Amino acid sequence: MAINELSLLVLVPFSIAILNVFLPVILRKILTVAAVVYLVILNTQLFTDIIPDAYLFDTVIFSLDKLSLFILIFIQILSFIILVFSLKGINQEIQKSFFVLYPMTIAFCNGAVISVHTFSFLIFWGLSGILLYLFGLLGNNKSAPDTAKKTFIIVGGSDVFLILGFVLIWFLMPQNGWSLWNIKLGLSGELAYIAFFSLLIAAFAKGGGFPLHTWVPDYSKDAPVEGVAFLPASLDKLLGIYLFARIVLSVFTVNFGIHLFLITIGALTIIFAVMMALIQHNGRKLLGYHAVSQVGYMILGIGSGNILAIVGGLFHLVNNTLYKTNLFLALGSVEKQTGSNDLKDLGGLGKKMPLTFLFALIGALAISGIPPFNGFYSKWLIYQGILDLAKNVSPGYQIWLLVCLLLAAFGSALTLASFMKFIHTIFLGRRPEKHDSIKEAPANQWIATGTLAVGCIVFGLFAVKLPLNQLIYPVAAQFGFSIPAAAGSYNPIMLILLFGVVLLIGMLIYRGTRKVRFDEVYLGGMDALEHFRVTGTEFYNEIRNMKPLKWLYNGAEKKYFDIYDLSSRATFKIIGYFKAMHNGQLHLYNLWIVLGVLILLWVVL
């Protein structure tokens, strides 16, 4: 293969990963930083120059278009920011392995995004899944190996469907060979539908879409926080939604029924995951469920077929990687300072860690869709797109679409409620005495979370000028869409003024009517012990115990909706039946032989 700029996206980080196997930790860090900085600089060149394709044996292996460039840019940016966070404070027991796996993951993710040949894509996609498993094994608790295995089985097992989908596409369109993406296969016939849903399974498993999402919350809880921010919060999300966008925009010609199905799946993903996030007491697991919930908006937008919603879905993909990575890293800073990510063990850290508190608050407001932060406008575009789609369909479908829209909007409100709990239990309230000596996180950590927080603000205030005009509109144009004028009607300054006026009125009303008395808390005439402090983890327990929802929460806790657990139970039950049927008795084996011969004769004759 001739070496050009595209092949360097893979060769440079992969070579650094191999070198890091033999080097001490300090040199591993230096080389990894150098490689990631080089990749960021290289991507600026890719953004401005026309880059030739990379060939292997006269076959195009790597190529670049607007969508792959869009994903590549954020892979390198996020990799650099998370690397800055990881330079100091990472668990010493995993440092050596971490700085081998880190550049190797970047190499394989880059390879998957720029691959335009089936075999090349499958190789890099599968290798990135193996590294997800290896990062999971770096967790330092007892459940980490089981979680890593669960992740590998769901994500790795979905690769079987990915292969099946590509094989069926080749069978249906052999003239296209093994080239990827610009296929536009019509959804007619059983094989086309099987191919579509097979690829969809792979995309949902990687990105964390319902019902293949169950590995994400567990992985978020058990893997090293740097690995969680690096993969399920950012790079794996980028890869999964990248494949999903390819499926619905260029591989297949999707009909309205499929669009409606995807919109429904997106809405269900939003509401189910955010309802689970509300009741979590572990901070990382709470963020893990929100990582799943946010995927629902991307599925809803990109899967709708409406240009406004598609633009919103792609924009939300970027926004999610910014604020979700910010929140995981902010919680990681707290965890490293306090030794805990359990919300009931935390509280009152805002004064001790003011920068981390500020940056986490910005991330919480962004993910909740509060203007003028970036999460607001991407959700607003999705909502506009669904309303626009509903104008041109029959009344029955209009009701269906509006229900999905209401679920998405309600999910955003529940996200805000959930992050009120998250912020309160960590940074507000009464601080446990054992955390009185806590200090602000090291500079590399708050610089990383601060950079992401600034990104949430900049992408909110300059949404149209920066990410939309420069990156996302060209992607839409590449797939033949024209951008409607309504997409550019966003005015963040007006929103700030409106919210400022409302906030000012609210403060004036509060100041004029408040009757607040502050008292010490006593128990039996004595100062209440720390044991009786209000932690905030019991927020929304009433929701947990509501009759219509209680059985759902009970079922979720018993893993009745966990596809991995259900499959495991079914598999072991079937194995048990086979064991019972093959118990070592000769006459029973003879019976199976006779039955097998009879079945064979029936099939043949």
N, C-alpha and C positions, 0 to 999 in steps of 0.2 A: 504494500500500500504506500503510495506516495504521501510523504509527510507534508501537510499544510496546516493552516490555522485550526481547522476543524479537528483534525486528528490530535493536535496538541492539547485540546480540551480534555482528552482522555489520557494521552501518553504522559503529560507532565505530572498530574497528581498521582497517577498509578506508579510512575517511576519513583516519586518521593515516598510513597507508601512502602515500596520494596526496600528502598534505602533505609527507611526508618526502622525496619526490622533489626538492623545491625548497629544502630547508633544509640548513644545515651539520650536521656529524655530531653535535655536542654537543646541538643542539636535537632532532635525530632521536632520540637516546637519551632525552632528557627526555620527549618526547611519547609515545614507545613505552612507557616506564615508567608514565606517567600512564594510558595507555589500558589496560594490562594490570592495573594496580591497580584501575581502575574496573571492569573485567570481573570481577575476583575479588569485589569488593564486590557487584556486581550478581548474581553467582551465589548469594551468601548470601541475597539477597532472593528469588531464584527458589526456593531451598530451603524457605523458610518461607511464601511467599505463593502464592495461586492466580493464575496468569498467563493472561490471555486469549490465544487464538490470533491469529496475524497473517494478514490476508487480502490478496489481490491480485485485483482484479476479481471480488469475491464468492466467491473460491476460497481455501480454507485452504492457506497455503503453509508456515507455521511453526507447530509445536505442541510441547508439552513433556509427556513422561511420565516415569516413574521411571527407565527405562533411559537415555533421552537426557539427563536431569538428572545421572545418575551419571557418564556420560562427559564431559559439559560441565564438571563441577566439576574433574575431573582435568586436562582440557585447560587450564583457566585456571591451576590451581596449578602444573602443570609448566612452563607458559609463563613464569610469573613467576620460578620458581627458575632456569630456564635463562637467562632474561634477565639476572638478577643476575650469573651467571657470565660473561655476554658483555659486560658493561659495561666491563671492563678486560682487556686481553690479547688481544683479537681482532686478527687480521691487519689492518693499516691499509689494505691494498689492497682489502679487501672490505667495509670498514665501511659505506660509503655504501649499497651494494647490500643488505647484510645487514639494515640497519634499515628498508629498504623491504619486503623480502620477509618479514620476521619478523611484523609485524602483519597483513600481507595473508594469510599462511598461517593465522594464528589466525582471521581473519574467515571464510575459506573452510571451515576445519574446523568451526567453530561452525555455519556455514550448512548443511553436510552433516548434522550431527547433529540439528538441529531441523527439517529439511525433512521434510514428510509428503506432498509432491507429487512425482511422478516427475520432471518436468522440472526442478524446483528442485534436487532431490537430484543429478541427473545433472550439472547445471551446476557446483555447488559441489564435488562429488566430482572431476570432471574438472579443475577449476581447481587443486585441491589437488595433483593429480598433476603438473600443469605446474610448480608451485612446487617440488615435490620435484626435478624436473629442473633448475630454475634454481639451487637450492641446491647441487646436485651440480657445476654448472659453476664454482662459486666455489672449488673445490679448486685447490691450487697445485702439483700434480704433472702429469706428462705424460699419465698414464692417466685423469685426471679427466673429460675430455670423452667418452672412450669409455664410461666407467662411467655417466656421466649419460645418454648415449644408450641404453645397455643398460637402465637403470632406466626411462627413458621408454617404451621399446618394450614391456617386460614389464608395467609398471603401466598405461601408457596404452593398450596393446593390449588389456588385459583389459577396458577400458571398452566395447569392442565387444560382449563377452559380457554385460556388465551391461545394456546397451541391449536386446540380444536377449532376455535373461531377462525384463525388464520388459514388453517388447512381447508376449511369449508369455503372460505372466500376464494382461495386458489382454485378449488374444484369448480366453483360457480363462474369464475372469470379467469380461466387459465391463460388467456392472452395477456393478462397483466403481469404474469410471472409472480415473483415473490416481492415485487415492489410494494411499498406501503403508502397509505394515506389517500391520495387523490384518486379514489376509486368510484364513489357514488353508486354503490350497489343498491338496487331497489329492494324494498322489503316485500317480496312476493315469493311464496313457497315456504315450506317448512324449513329447508336447509338455510335459507337466508335469515329466518327468525332465530334459528338455533345459533348461527354464527353471531348475530347481533347480541343476543343475551349472553353468550359465552364471553365475548369481549367485555360486556357490561359487568359481568361478575368480577373479572380481573380488575377493572377500573375501580369498582366499589370496594373490593377487598383492600386494594392498595391505598385508596383515599380515605377509607373509613366510612363508607356509605351504608345505610340501613339495607338489609339486616346483617351485613358482613362487617359490622363496626366493632364487635364485642372485644376484639383484641386491643383496641385503642385505650380505653380507660385502664385496663389492667397493665398494659405496657407503660402508660403514663405514671402509674403508681410505683412500679417495680424497677424500671430501667434507670440508669444515671440521668439526672435532670438535663445534663448537656446533650445526651443522646436523644432524650425525648424532644427537646427543643429543636434538635437537628433533623430528626426524621419524621415522626407522626405529626409534629406541629408545623413543619415547613417542607422539607424535601419530598417526603412521601406524599404529602398533600399535593404538591406541585405535579408530581408524576402521575398520581391517580386521576386528577382532574384534567391534566394534559391528555391522557388517553381517552377520557370520557369526552372531551371536546372534539378530539379527532373522530371518535366513533359517530357522533351525532352531526358533525359539520362536514366531514369529508369522506368517511368510509361508507356510510349508508345514506340513502335518501329516506328520511324518517317521515312517517305519516302522522296525522293528527292524533290517532289513537295512542301511538307510542309517546308523543309529546305529553298527552294527558296522563299517561302512566308515569312518566318521569316527574312531572309536576307533583303528582300525588306522593310518589316516593320521597321527593324532596321535602314536602310539607310534613310528612310523617316523621322523617329523620329529624327535622327541626324540633317538633313538639315532643317526641318521645325522649330524645336525648336531653333536652333542657329540663324536662320534668325529672329525669334521673339526677341531673346535676344539682337541682334544688336541695335534695336531701342528703348530699354527700358531706361527710365530716373530714375526709381526707382531701387536702387542698389539691394535690396532684390529680386525684381521681375526678374531682369536680371540674378541673380544667380539661381533663381527658374527655368527659362527656360533652363539654362545650366545643371541643375540637370536632366532635362528631356532629353536633347540632349545626355548626357553621357550614359543614359540608352540604347540609340540606339546602341552604340558600344557593350554593353553587349548582347543585343538581337542578333545583327549581328554575334558576335563571338560564343556564346553558341548555337544559333539556326542553325548554319551552318552545324553542323555534322562533321566538320574537326577538328582533334585533336589540331593542332596549334592554330586555331581560338578559340576553346573551352578553351584552357589554357589561351589565351589572354583575353577572355571574363571574366573568373573567376578572373584573375589578375587585370583586369580593374575595376571589382567590388570593390576590396580592395582599389586600387589606388583612385578611385572616392570618397570613403568614407573619405580618408585621406585629399585630397586637397579640396574637396567640403566642408567638415566640417571646415577646416582651413579658407576658404574664408568667409563662413557665420559668423564664430566667429570673424574674423578680422573686417568684416563690422559691426558686433555687437559691438565691442570695439569702433569703430568710432562713431557709433550711440549713444552709452551711453555717450561718451565725448562731442558730438556736439548737440545731441538731434534730429538728422535728418539722414535718409537714402536716401534722395533724392539727386541725383548726382549733380543737379544744385546748391544746397545749400552748396556744399563741395568744396574742392580744397586746394592745398598747405599744406596739413597736414603731408607731409613726414618729414619735419624738426621738427614738434611738436611731432610726434608719430613715431620715426625712427624704433623701433623694430616691431611695427605693420605693418609698410610699408614694411620692409624687408620680414617678414613672409608672408604677402599677395602677394608680388611679386613672392616669391617661389611657392606659390599655383597657381598663375596665369600662370607661366611658365610651371608648371606640368600639369595643365588641358589642356594647349594649345599643349601639346605633344612635348615640347622642350627638347632635350637630354641635359644632362644625367638624367633628372628628371623622376620619375616613370611613368608618363603618356605616355611617348614616347614608352617604350618597350612593354607595353600591347597593344597599338594601332598597333605597328609594327607586333606583333605576329598575330593580327587579320587580318591585310592586307596580310601577308604571307599565312595565312590559306585560305583566299578567292582566292588568286592566285593559290594556290595548288589545291583547289577544281575545279577551272576553267580549269585546264589541262585535266581533265578526262570527260568533258561533250561536247556536240555538239556545233558548232559555235554560234548558236542562244542563247543558254544558257550562253556561254562564254561572249557574248556582254552584256547580262543582268547582269551577275555577275560583269563585269568590270565597268558598269555604277554605280552599287551600291557601288563598291569600290571607284570610283571617287567621288561620293557624300560624302562618309565618309571622304575621304582625304580633300575634299574641306570644309567640316564641321569643320575639325581641323584647317584649315587656317582661317576660319571665327571666330572660337573660339579665336584664337590669336588676330585677329582684334578687337573683342569685349572686350577682357581684356586689350588691349591698351587703350581703352576708359575708362574702369573701373578704372585702375590704375591712368591714367592721371587726371580724374575728381575728384578723392578723394585725391590723395597724391601729385600731381604735379600742375603746373599752379599757378595762383595768389590766395592766401588765403583770404577769406572774413574777414573783420576786426573783426567781432563778434567772430571769432575763434582764435584770437591772443593769448588768455589766455589758450588755450587748452593744456593739458599735456598728457604724455604717459599713456596708460591704466594701471590699477592696475596689480601687479605682477602675480596674479593668471590667469589673462586673457592672457597676453603675454606668460606666461609659457605654457598655453594650445595651443595657436596658434603656438608657437615655436616648441613644441613637434611634432605637426602634420607636420610642415615644415621640421623638421629633418627626419620624416618618409618618406616624399616625396623624400628627397635626398638619404637616406639609401636604400629605395626600388628601386631607380633608379640605384645606383652604384652596389648594391649587389642583383640585381633582381633574378639571377639564384641561388645563394647560399642560400638566405634566403626564400623569399615567394614561389618561384617556387619549389625548391628541398624539402623544409621542409613541405609545406602545399598543394600546388596545384598539383604537379605531383602525390602524393599519391591519390588524389581525382580522377585524370584521370585513374590511374591504377585500382582503385576500380571499375570503370565502364568498364573495359576491354580494355582500350586504351594503346598503347605503345607509348612512347615519342620519336619522331624522333630526330636525332642528331642535326638538324638545330636549334632546340629550344635553344640549349646551346651555340650558336655561337655569342652571344652578348658580345661586348667588350666596356664597358663604357669609359675606359681610352682612347682608340683610338678615340672615339667620342668626348671626351673633347678636345683632342689634335687637331682634325680636326676643330672643331668649334672655338677653340682658335686661330688657324692659320688664319682662315677666318676672325675672328673678328679683329685680329692684322692687317691683310692686309687692311681691311676696315677702320680702324682707321688711318693707315698711308696715305691712299688715301685721307681721309677727312682732315687730318692735312696738307697735301701738296696742296690741292686745295680749301680749304674753303675760302670764302669771306663773313664774317658775320659782320654786324654792329648792335649794340644794341642801340636802341633809346627809349626814353620815349614816352608814348602814350599821345597825346594831342587831345582835342576836342574843337574847337573854340578858340584855343590859350591857353586853360587851361588844367590842369591835368584831364584826364578822370575820371569820377566818378566810384565807384565800380560797379554801375549798368551796366556799359558797359564792364566789364571784360569778357574774353573768358572762358567759363566753360568747354567746350569740350563735352557737352551733345548733341550737334548738329552733332557730328561725324556720318557719314553714313546716313544722311538725304537724300542724293542723291539716295541711295539704296531704301529708303522708297518711293520716288517719281518716281522711274523708271516705265515706262508704263507697262511692263510685270508683275511687282510685286505689283504695287499700289493697284490693285483690291484685291489681296490676303491679303495685310495688312489692307485694309479697311474692308474686310470681317472678318478678325480676330478681329479687334477692335469692330465690331458689333456682335461678338460672333457667327458668322455663322458656325464656325468649333468647337464650344464648345459643346460636346455631352450632358453635363448637361443642358446648356441653351436650346439647341434644343429639348431635351426631355421635359423640363419644358413647353416650348411653345406648343409642340404637346399635352401634357397632358391637359393643360388648355383649348386648343381649343376643344379637345374631350369633356371635361367637359361642355364647353359652348354649344356644340351640344345637350348633354343629358339634360341640363337645358331647352333648347328651346323645346325639345321633351316632357318634363315632366313639363308643365307649370301650372299644377293644375286644368285643365279643365277635367271634368268627361268623356265627350265623347272621348277625346284623350286617356285617360287611358283605356277605353273600347276597343278602336282600338288596342292598344298595347297588351291587353289580347287576343283578337281574333287572332292577328298575331302570338303571342307566341304559342297558341294552334295549329294553322295551321302548324307552323314550327315543333312542337313536333310530330304531326301526320305524317308529311312527313318523319321525321327521323325514327320513329318507323315502318312505313309501307313500 
